[in-house]
Amino acid sequence: MAETDPADFFLAATRSGLISADDLAAVPRVDSRAAADHLVAAEKLTHFQAEKLLRGRWQGFFIGPYVILAPVGRGGMGAVYLARRRDRTGGLLALKVLSPKRAKAEARTLARFLREMQLGRHLEHPNVTRTLDAGEADGTYFIAMEYVPGLSLRQLVEGGGPLSVPDAARVFADVAAGLAHAHARGLVHRDLKPANIMVTPEGRAKLLDLGLAIMAGERQLDDSKILGTKGYVLGTMDYIAPEQTTDPTAVGPAADLYALGCSLYFALAGLPPFPGGTSKQKIQRQRAEEPPPLAQFNPAVPAPLVALVRSLMAKNPADRPSSADAVQAVLKPWAGDALSRPSGDPAVNSTRETVAALDAPGSDPELWDAEPIPGVAVGAPDLKPWVLVAAGCGVLAALVGLVVLVGLVSRL
């Protein structure tokens, strides 16, 4: 799309609410690109914001009390952005967004997003990404989470090959600690995988994404496909427990331990236990086959650690370790004091450095070229209690389930 002329650029910048009138008045009005570059250099705009304004797109930068700075990535239920509060209190955060279009068109996606909004509020652990806020503004649902710098375990392994034993033990001792906290609160993650494990530049691991999590004792919803049911499997087939492929709601913490074993196998071998094939073939292999020996891919893995992975991936849940705490205790003696492979620069910790690292034009063309979130007008946010909004979105079945869920979570 062609860039706007200077008059249109300054009009878009004014309407966006991103820049004060005084700051705009100080910018020469000769060339749109030069004006945008000036504002970026002065840290009045990010590259992402400037590129949108240069194309005349002035809406979608504000969601409730937050302003979007740059895209971070995409998840199964929406985009994730680097953001900060409009009043500039607090630090940077990650804003997970479900657009109005998807919320209206995909009732199940909205129901799952609402569940994640509720469940995330009740976990508080250094190895679980914190949920700071959640709500809805002008039809856009959002979850504000702590921003975790670094790389996902998937990125770390795909970019540099299998982890060493000390590195893998360090990462997965943290993962087990985070799981133990979730399990103690009555949650089963149901989608633990390398892409949902962030490894910070300091070498610590944090669990992400509660989009498929379920509460112990939670009853099935009227729309059974929200939580999954017999014949409707939810999860990631490379890391899913056999029992979860039979009935996704009839699972407990042992299903997460199986996924932990598959993820640890990936970290040590450099590939999932059952690579290739269709989803149906993967399910069959998870149910009935043993993966290739770890020693085939990484001879340095000691026999006791191989045995731990094998026990975690036992087909019968009763044959797996008794708890995530027990897994952490086994892994700790192998864990290194520091991660030998960097997952980012620990020195990049200021707001300016973090924004600069993520605000890179062309880093993800699909996200950068996407339309801003439509229909989000500039001005005072019109926030609504998100639980009440569900009824107005045509997801009555989900609301009934959420009432039960809130009751369960309130007892934590």
C-alpha positions as CSV (number, residue, x, y, z in Angstrom):
1,M,0.0,0.0,0.0
2,A,1.3,3.5,-0.9
3,E,2.3,5.9,1.8
4,T,0.1,8.8,2.5
5,D,1.0,12.4,1.6
6,P,2.2,14.6,4.5
7,A,-1.2,16.2,5.2
8,D,-2.9,12.7,5.5
9,F,0.0,11.4,7.6
10,F,-0.4,14.3,10.1
11,L,-4.1,13.9,10.1
12,A,-3.8,10.1,10.9
13,A,-1.2,10.9,13.6
14,T,-3.6,13.4,15.2
15,R,-6.6,11.1,15.0
16,S,-4.6,8.2,16.4
17,G,-4.1,9.8,19.8
18,L,-0.6,8.5,19.9
19,I,1.2,11.9,19.7
20,S,0.5,15.2,21.4
21,A,-0.3,18.4,19.4
22,D,3.0,20.0,20.6
23,D,5.1,17.0,19.5
24,L,3.5,17.1,16.0
25,A,3.9,20.8,15.7
26,A,7.7,20.4,16.0
27,V,7.9,18.0,13.1
28,P,8.7,19.4,9.6
29,R,5.8,18.8,7.2
30,V,7.7,18.2,4.0
31,D,7.8,14.4,3.6
32,S,5.7,11.7,5.3
33,R,8.5,9.2,5.7
34,A,10.9,11.8,7.1
35,A,8.3,13.0,9.6
36,A,7.7,9.4,10.7
37,D,11.4,8.7,11.0
38,H,11.8,11.9,13.1
39,L,9.0,10.8,15.5
40,V,10.5,7.3,15.8
41,A,14.0,8.7,16.5
42,A,12.4,11.0,19.1
43,E,10.7,7.9,20.7
44,K,7.3,9.4,20.1
45,L,6.3,6.5,17.9
46,T,7.4,2.9,17.4
47,H,8.3,1.7,14.0
48,F,5.1,-0.4,14.0
49,Q,3.0,2.6,14.9
50,A,4.7,4.7,12.3
51,E,4.2,2.2,9.5
52,K,0.5,2.0,10.2
53,L,0.1,5.8,10.2
54,L,2.1,6.1,6.9
55,R,-0.6,3.9,5.4
56,G,-3.4,6.0,6.8
57,R,-4.4,3.5,9.5
58,W,-5.0,5.4,12.7
59,Q,-7.3,3.1,14.7
60,G,-6.5,0.0,16.8
61,F,-3.6,1.3,18.8
62,F,-5.5,1.5,22.1
63,I,-7.3,-1.4,23.8
64,G,-8.8,-0.4,27.1
65,P,-6.1,1.1,29.3
66,Y,-3.3,-0.2,27.0
67,V,-1.4,1.1,24.0
68,I,0.1,-1.3,21.4
69,L,3.8,-0.8,20.7
70,A,4.8,-3.7,18.4
71,P,3.7,-7.3,17.6
72,V,5.3,-10.1,19.5
73,G,3.7,-13.2,17.9
74,R,0.6,-15.2,17.3
75,G,-1.2,-17.9,19.3
76,G,-4.0,-20.2,18.6
77,M,-6.6,-17.6,19.8
78,G,-5.1,-14.3,18.6
79,A,-2.2,-12.0,18.3
80,V,0.2,-11.0,21.1
81,Y,1.6,-7.5,21.3
82,L,4.1,-5.6,23.3
83,A,2.2,-2.9,25.1
84,R,2.2,-0.5,28.1
85,R,-0.4,1.3,30.0
86,R,-1.7,4.5,28.5
87,D,-0.9,6.4,31.8
88,R,2.7,4.9,31.6
89,T,2.5,3.4,35.0
90,G,4.1,0.0,35.4
91,G,6.4,-1.6,32.8
92,L,6.1,-3.3,29.5
93,L,3.6,-6.2,29.2
94,A,2.4,-8.7,26.6
95,L,-1.2,-8.1,25.5
96,K,-3.0,-11.1,24.1
97,V,-5.9,-10.0,21.9
98,L,-9.0,-11.6,20.5
99,S,-10.4,-9.4,17.8
100,P,-14.1,-8.5,17.6
101,K,-14.4,-10.3,14.3
102,R,-13.2,-13.6,15.7
103,A,-15.2,-13.1,19.0
104,K,-18.4,-12.8,17.0
105,A,-17.7,-15.5,14.4
106,E,-16.1,-18.1,16.6
107,A,-18.2,-18.7,19.8
108,R,-15.9,-21.6,21.0
109,T,-12.8,-19.5,20.6
110,L,-14.4,-16.7,22.6
111,A,-15.5,-19.2,25.3
112,R,-11.9,-20.5,25.6
113,F,-10.5,-17.0,25.7
114,L,-12.9,-16.1,28.5
115,R,-11.8,-19.2,30.4
116,E,-8.1,-18.3,30.0
117,M,-8.9,-14.8,31.3
118,Q,-10.4,-16.3,34.5
119,L,-7.9,-19.1,35.1
120,G,-4.8,-17.1,34.7
121,R,-5.7,-14.7,37.5
122,H,-5.3,-17.5,40.1
123,L,-1.7,-18.6,39.3
124,E,1.2,-16.8,41.0
125,H,4.5,-18.6,40.6
126,P,7.9,-17.6,39.2
127,N,7.7,-20.4,36.6
128,V,4.3,-19.5,35.3
129,T,3.7,-16.3,33.2
130,R,1.6,-14.0,35.3
131,T,-1.8,-12.7,34.2
132,L,-1.9,-9.0,35.2
133,D,-5.3,-8.0,33.9
134,A,-8.1,-9.1,31.6
135,G,-11.1,-7.5,30.1
136,E,-13.1,-6.3,27.1
137,A,-13.1,-2.9,25.4
138,D,-15.4,-2.1,22.4
139,G,-15.8,-5.7,21.5
140,T,-12.0,-6.5,21.8
141,Y,-11.1,-9.0,24.5
142,F,-7.6,-8.9,26.0
143,I,-5.4,-10.5,28.5
144,A,-2.5,-8.5,29.9
145,M,0.4,-10.7,30.9
146,E,3.9,-10.1,32.1
147,Y,6.3,-9.8,29.2
148,V,8.8,-12.6,29.2
149,P,11.9,-11.9,27.2
150,G,13.9,-14.7,25.6
151,L,13.0,-17.6,23.3
152,S,10.5,-20.4,23.5
153,L,12.1,-23.9,24.0
154,R,11.0,-24.7,20.5
155,Q,12.9,-21.8,19.1
156,L,15.9,-22.5,21.3
157,V,16.2,-26.1,20.1
158,E,15.3,-25.5,16.4
159,G,17.9,-22.7,16.3
160,G,20.7,-24.5,18.0
161,G,20.0,-28.2,18.2
162,P,19.4,-30.4,21.3
163,L,20.1,-29.1,24.7
164,S,22.9,-30.4,26.9
165,V,21.9,-32.4,29.9
166,P,22.6,-29.6,32.4
167,D,20.6,-27.1,30.3
168,A,17.7,-29.5,29.8
169,A,17.6,-30.4,33.5
170,R,17.6,-26.7,34.5
171,V,14.8,-25.8,32.1
172,F,12.6,-28.7,33.0
173,A,13.1,-28.5,36.8
174,D,11.5,-25.0,36.4
175,V,8.8,-26.4,34.1
176,A,8.0,-29.1,36.7
177,A,7.9,-26.5,39.5
178,G,5.4,-24.4,37.5
179,L,3.3,-27.5,36.8
180,A,3.3,-28.4,40.4
181,H,1.9,-25.0,41.3
182,A,-0.9,-25.3,38.7
183,H,-1.7,-28.8,39.8
184,A,-1.9,-27.7,43.4
185,R,-4.5,-25.1,42.3
186,G,-6.5,-27.7,40.6
187,L,-5.5,-26.9,37.0
188,V,-4.4,-29.3,34.3
189,H,-2.6,-27.5,31.5
190,R,-3.5,-29.9,28.6
191,D,-1.2,-28.2,26.1
192,L,2.3,-28.3,27.5
193,K,4.8,-28.3,24.6
194,P,8.1,-26.6,23.7
195,A,6.3,-23.6,22.1
196,N,4.5,-23.0,25.4
197,I,7.7,-22.9,27.5
198,M,9.6,-19.6,27.5
199,V,13.3,-19.6,28.4
200,T,14.5,-16.3,29.7
201,P,18.0,-14.8,29.0
202,E,18.8,-15.7,32.6
203,G,18.1,-19.3,31.8
204,R,14.8,-19.7,33.7
205,A,11.7,-21.3,32.3
206,K,8.1,-20.1,32.4
207,L,4.9,-21.8,31.3
208,L,2.7,-20.0,28.8
209,D,-0.9,-20.3,27.5
210,L,-3.8,-21.6,29.6
211,G,-6.1,-21.6,26.6
212,L,-6.9,-25.4,26.9
213,A,-6.5,-25.7,30.7
214,I,-9.2,-27.4,32.7
215,M,-10.1,-27.4,36.4
216,A,-10.3,-30.6,38.4
217,G,-13.9,-31.4,39.0
218,E,-15.2,-29.2,36.2
219,R,-18.3,-30.5,34.6
220,Q,-18.8,-30.7,30.8
221,L,-20.3,-27.7,29.1
222,D,-23.4,-27.8,26.9
223,D,-21.1,-27.2,23.9
224,S,-18.8,-30.2,24.6
225,K,-16.3,-29.0,21.9
226,I,-15.2,-26.1,24.1
227,L,-13.4,-28.4,26.5
228,G,-13.2,-31.4,24.2
229,T,-15.0,-34.7,24.4
230,K,-14.9,-38.3,23.2
231,G,-14.3,-38.0,19.5
232,Y,-13.2,-34.4,19.6
233,V,-9.6,-34.2,20.7
234,L,-8.0,-31.0,22.0
235,G,-4.2,-30.6,22.4
236,T,-1.0,-30.8,20.3
237,M,-0.6,-34.3,18.8
238,D,3.2,-34.4,19.1
239,Y,3.0,-34.0,22.9
240,I,-0.5,-35.3,23.9
241,A,-1.1,-38.0,26.5
242,P,-2.8,-41.2,25.3
243,E,-5.7,-40.7,27.7
244,Q,-6.3,-37.2,26.4
245,T,-6.7,-38.5,22.9
246,T,-9.6,-40.7,24.2
247,D,-11.4,-38.1,26.3
248,P,-9.8,-34.7,26.8
249,T,-11.9,-33.9,29.9
250,A,-11.2,-37.2,31.7
251,V,-7.5,-36.3,32.5
252,G,-5.5,-35.3,35.5
253,P,-2.0,-34.0,36.3
254,A,-0.5,-37.2,34.8
255,A,-1.5,-36.0,31.3
256,D,0.8,-32.9,31.8
257,L,3.6,-35.2,33.0
258,Y,3.3,-37.2,29.8
259,A,3.5,-33.9,27.8
260,L,6.5,-32.9,30.0
261,G,8.2,-36.2,29.0
262,C,7.6,-35.6,25.3
263,S,8.9,-32.0,25.6
264,L,12.0,-33.2,27.5
265,Y,12.5,-35.8,24.8
266,F,12.3,-33.0,22.2
267,A,14.8,-30.9,24.1
268,L,17.4,-33.7,24.4
269,A,16.8,-35.3,20.9
270,G,16.1,-32.2,18.8
271,L,12.8,-33.7,17.5
272,P,9.5,-34.9,19.0
273,P,9.1,-38.5,20.0
274,F,6.9,-39.3,17.0
275,P,7.7,-36.9,14.1
276,G,5.9,-36.9,10.8
277,G,2.6,-38.5,9.9
278,T,-1.0,-37.3,10.2
279,S,-2.8,-36.4,13.4
280,K,-4.5,-39.8,13.4
281,Q,-1.2,-41.5,13.0
282,K,0.4,-39.5,15.8
283,I,-2.5,-40.3,18.1
284,Q,-2.1,-44.0,17.4
285,R,1.6,-43.9,18.0
286,Q,1.1,-42.0,21.3
287,R,-1.3,-44.7,22.4
288,A,0.6,-47.8,21.3
289,E,4.2,-47.2,20.3
290,E,7.5,-46.4,22.0
291,P,9.7,-43.6,20.6
292,P,13.1,-44.2,19.2
293,P,15.8,-44.5,21.9
294,L,17.1,-41.1,23.1
295,A,20.7,-42.5,22.8
296,Q,20.1,-42.7,19.0
297,F,20.0,-38.9,18.9
298,N,22.0,-37.8,22.0
299,P,24.4,-40.4,23.4
300,A,25.4,-38.0,26.2
301,V,22.1,-38.5,28.0
302,P,22.8,-40.6,31.1
303,A,20.8,-43.8,31.6
304,P,18.9,-42.5,34.7
305,L,17.6,-39.5,32.7
306,V,16.6,-41.7,29.9
307,A,14.7,-43.8,32.4
308,L,12.9,-40.7,33.7
309,V,11.8,-39.7,30.2
310,R,10.6,-43.3,29.6
311,S,8.6,-43.2,32.9
312,L,7.1,-39.8,32.1
313,M,5.9,-41.2,28.7
314,A,4.4,-44.4,30.2
315,K,1.1,-45.2,28.4
316,N,-0.6,-45.9,31.7
317,P,-1.0,-42.8,33.8
318,A,-0.5,-44.8,37.0
319,D,3.0,-45.8,35.8
320,R,4.2,-42.2,35.5
321,P,5.9,-40.3,38.4
322,S,3.6,-39.5,41.2
323,S,3.8,-35.7,40.8
324,A,5.5,-32.8,39.2
325,D,7.3,-32.1,42.5
326,A,8.8,-35.6,42.2
327,V,10.0,-34.9,38.7
328,Q,11.6,-31.6,39.8
329,A,13.4,-33.5,42.6
330,V,14.9,-36.0,40.1
331,L,16.0,-33.3,37.7
332,K,17.6,-30.8,40.1
333,P,20.8,-32.8,40.6
334,W,21.5,-32.7,36.9
335,A,20.7,-29.0,36.5
336,G,23.4,-26.6,35.6
337,D,24.0,-23.3,37.5
338,A,23.5,-21.3,34.3
339,L,22.3,-21.9,30.8
340,S,25.2,-22.6,28.5
341,R,23.3,-21.4,25.4
342,P,21.9,-17.9,25.4
343,S,18.2,-17.3,24.8
344,G,18.6,-13.6,24.6
345,D,20.8,-10.8,26.1
346,P,20.4,-10.4,29.8
347,A,21.7,-6.8,29.4
348,V,18.7,-5.9,27.3
349,N,16.4,-5.1,30.1
350,S,15.4,-1.5,29.8
351,T,12.1,-0.4,28.2
352,R,14.0,1.3,25.4
353,E,16.1,-1.7,24.6
354,T,13.2,-4.2,24.8
355,V,11.1,-2.1,22.4
356,A,14.0,-1.7,20.0
357,A,14.6,-5.4,20.0
358,L,11.0,-6.3,19.1
359,D,10.0,-3.2,17.0
360,A,11.9,-4.4,13.9
361,P,10.1,-3.8,10.6
362,G,9.7,-7.0,8.6
363,S,10.3,-9.3,11.5
364,D,6.9,-10.9,10.9
365,P,5.4,-9.6,7.7
366,E,2.0,-11.2,8.3
367,L,1.7,-9.5,11.7
368,W,3.1,-6.2,10.6
369,D,0.9,-6.0,7.5
370,A,-2.3,-7.0,9.3
371,E,-5.0,-4.4,9.8
372,P,-5.1,-2.8,13.2
373,I,-7.8,-4.0,15.5
374,P,-10.9,-2.4,13.9
375,G,-13.5,-0.3,15.6
376,V,-11.3,0.7,18.6
377,A,-11.9,4.5,18.8
378,V,-9.5,6.9,20.5
379,G,-10.6,8.4,23.8
380,A,-11.6,7.2,27.2
381,P,-11.9,3.4,27.3
382,D,-15.4,1.9,27.7
383,L,-14.6,-1.1,29.8
384,K,-17.3,-3.7,30.6
385,P,-17.1,-6.5,33.2
386,W,-16.0,-9.4,30.9
387,V,-18.2,-12.0,32.5
388,L,-21.3,-10.1,31.7
389,V,-20.2,-9.5,28.1
390,A,-20.2,-13.2,27.4
391,A,-24.0,-13.3,27.5
392,G,-24.2,-10.5,24.9
393,C,-22.0,-12.4,22.6
394,G,-24.3,-15.3,22.0
395,V,-22.3,-17.8,24.1
396,L,-24.9,-18.7,26.8
397,A,-23.6,-22.2,27.2
398,A,-20.1,-20.9,27.8
399,L,-21.4,-18.4,30.4
400,V,-23.1,-21.2,32.3
401,G,-19.9,-23.1,32.3
402,L,-17.9,-20.0,33.4
403,V,-20.2,-19.6,36.4
404,V,-19.3,-23.1,37.5
405,L,-15.6,-22.4,36.7
406,V,-15.6,-19.2,38.8
407,G,-17.1,-21.1,41.6
408,L,-14.4,-23.7,41.4
409,V,-11.6,-21.2,41.1
410,S,-13.0,-19.0,44.0
411,R,-12.3,-21.9,46.3
412,L,-8.5,-21.9,45.4
